[in-house]
C-alpha cells in the first residue's frame, strides 16, 4: 500500500498497538494513533514516527463510545480523507479469576465491551472503505482457543470477536474489504504480560518450540501483512503468532 493509505490503530500508545503504528508508518502509511488515557505515550509514538520521516497523528477516543469514535473519524476525515486500514487493538478491562468466583457483570461486561468496541469502530470506518476496498484487522488472543486458568473473561470475549470477524468477512467481501484476525499467544513487554509471574513465564517459554515469548514487533509484522497487498485474497482467516505453542 502507498503513502495515500491511512491506518487507524486503536489502543496504539504502547505494546502491540505502538509497534504496529511504527511499522505501518515505516511501510508508507499515514497512521492514526488512538489512545484513551495515555496522551503523552501516544504523542511519543507520533514523535518517533515523524522523526523517522513518517506521518502520524494522535487522537483520543474511548472506542466503546459511538459519539467519541464519530468525532475521531471526523477528525481523520478532515485531515486525511478517511480510514483505509483499521487495526482494532484496544484492550478493554477484564477480570482475572475463576468462573466460580466471577459475576455475570464481570463476564457479561467484558463480552459487551469487546463486541461493542469492535462494532462501533468498524461501523465508523466502513463508509470510506465501501466502494474501493479496505482492510480490517482485529487483535484476538490464543486464549480463545487454548484456555488458561483465570482468563475465562478475556478468552470468551475474544472468541466471540473472532467469530464476529468471520461474519463480517463474508458480508464485506463483495465490497473488496478483507477482515482478518491476528491471535497472539503470550506477548512480552505488554500490560497483559504483567499478570504472568516468573514461574508461569518459564513454563510458557518451555512450551514454545521457538524458545521465547512473542514480542510486540512479532505481532505487528503479522498485522502489517494483513494490512498490505500481499494478503489481498485472504479474508476470514486467523493468524496465530505464538511461536508454535499451539498449532491449528
Buried (B, 14 or more C-beta within 10 A) or exposed (E): BEEEBBBBBBBBBBBBBBBBBBBBBBBBBBBBBBBBEBEEBBBBBBEBBEEEEBBBBBBBBBBBBBEBBBBBBEBBBEBBEBBBBBBBBBBBEBBBBEEEEBEEEBBBBBBBBBBBBBBBBBEBBBEBBEEEEBBBBBBBBBBBBBEBEBBBBBBBBBBBBBEBBBEBBEEBEEBBBBBBBBBBBBBBBBEBBEEBEEEEBEEBBEBBEEEEBBBBBBBBBBBBBBBBEEBEEBBBBBBBBBBEBBEE
